[in-house]
Amino acid sequence: MGKDKLRKFAENKTFWNVVEPTREEVINNFSFKGKWRKEFFKNENPIILELGCGKGEYSVGLGRYFPDKNFLGIDVKGARFWKGAKTAIEYGMKNVGFLRTQIELVEYLFSPGEVEEIWITFPDPQIKYKRAKHRLVHPDFFEKYKKIMNSEGSVHLKTDSEFLHGYANGLLQGLGYEVLASHHDIYGAPEYELPSYVREIKTYYEKMFLKERKPITYLNFKLHS
């Protein structure tokens, strides 16, 4: 392992806004479950997740837009979200945190209704059929999200993968879930009516894809009737 990664891992351990539980701690009555507002954020504001947060651009970006909401980036790779955690601390943002764990454990991390929204930003599309169950918009993940989201909550998906966008769209329609917005090229069609932060906040990969002239898609949907 490189020295830079080791340095970032060491720094993460000193950050107040980073939680790094073991798998055993997560599945055996995780200490923050149902208590994120009171014991971590120390307020009663809504909680929004960024799954597979990478460098944490959306967690930090949304935290700036909405200081009256709490944002938690989740990723298994702590060296990636180190940048987001450090940025949030430097800006004095008390409403942004990061959690290092596997996303498939999400139902063990939060109590029913504890989460208001979920953002999934540029996930691996897992194109091969045998990898379908690992897609973050697979029906199995939908069931996990439903367990932790409140009845008014919604999920946002931004991706450069037209395959994943189409797969998710078809899946949602087939399962009878409500699609609130579906756009195939949010920058190429500025007439789309979208909240400003959908376009203004860009991840590292999004900037890279835009340089390659790849269309960026957006999907917003509800999992509760």
C-alpha positions, 0 to 999 in steps of 0.5 A, spaced: 500 500 500 502 506 498 504 511 503 499 516 500 494 512 502 496 510 509 497 517 510 489 518 508 487 512 512 491 515 518 488 522 517 481 519 517 482 516 524 483 523 526 477 526 523 470 527 527 466 527 521 468 520 519 466 513 522 469 507 520 466 501 523 468 493 522 463 489 519 461 485 525 460 492 529 455 494 523 451 487 523 450 487 531 446 493 533 450 498 530 451 504 535 449 510 531 443 506 528 437 510 529 441 515 533 445 519 527 441 526 528 442 526 536 449 523 537 453 524 530 450 530 527 447 533 534 441 536 531 434 534 528 435 535 521 433 530 515 439 525 513 441 525 506 445 519 503 450 519 498 452 512 496 458 510 493 460 517 494 467 517 492 471 523 493 464 526 496 463 531 492 455 531 492 455 530 500 460 536 500 456 540 495 449 539 497 451 540 504 453 547 502 446 548 498 442 545 504 445 547 511 439 545 514 440 538 512 445 532 514 449 529 509 452 522 509 457 519 504 458 512 504 463 508 501 468 502 502 474 506 500 476 511 505 482 514 501 477 516 496 472 520 501 478 523 505 478 529 500 471 530 502 472 529 509 477 534 509 474 539 505 468 539 510 472 540 516 476 546 513 469 549 511 467 548 518 461 544 515 457 540 521 452 537 517 457 533 512 459 526 515 462 520 511 462 512 513 466 507 511 463 501 510 459 496 504 453 499 501 449 492 501 449 493 509 445 499 509 439 496 512 443 495 518 446 502 519 439 506 519 432 505 522 426 505 518 424 512 516 431 515 518 433 517 511 430 522 507 433 522 500 439 517 497 443 520 491 447 515 487 452 518 483 456 515 477 456 508 480 459 502 476 454 500 472 455 492 472 454 491 465 455 483 465 449 479 467 452 475 472 454 482 476 446 484 476 445 483 483 451 488 484 447 494 481 445 499 486 439 500 482 437 492 483 431 490 486 434 487 492 437 494 493 431 497 492 428 493 498 434 495 502 433 503 501 425 502 502 427 499 509 430 506 511 427 511 507 421 515 510 415 515 506 416 522 502 423 520 500 426 519 493 432 516 490 437 520 485 441 517 480 446 520 476 450 516 471 454 517 464 451 509 463 445 509 458 445 502 459 444 503 467 439 509 466 435 505 461 435 499 466 433 503 472 427 506 468 425 499 465 425 496 472 422 502 476 416 502 471 415 494 471 415 494 479 410 500 479 414 505 482 413 513 481 418 516 476 419 523 478 424 525 473 428 522 467 433 525 463 438 522 458 442 528 457 442 534 462 447 538 459 445 537 452 438 539 453 438 545 458 430 546 457 430 540 462 427 543 468 432 541 474 434 543 481 440 548 479 444 543 484 443 537 479 447 541 474 452 545 478 455 540 483 459 535 479 463 529 481 470 528 479 468 522 474 462 527 471 467 532 469 472 527 466 466 524 462 464 531 460 470 532 457 469 526 453 463 528 451 459 523 454 451 525 455 450 525 463 443 522 465 439 523 471 433 519 474 429 521 480 424 516 483 420 514 489 420 507 492 414 508 497 407 509 494 
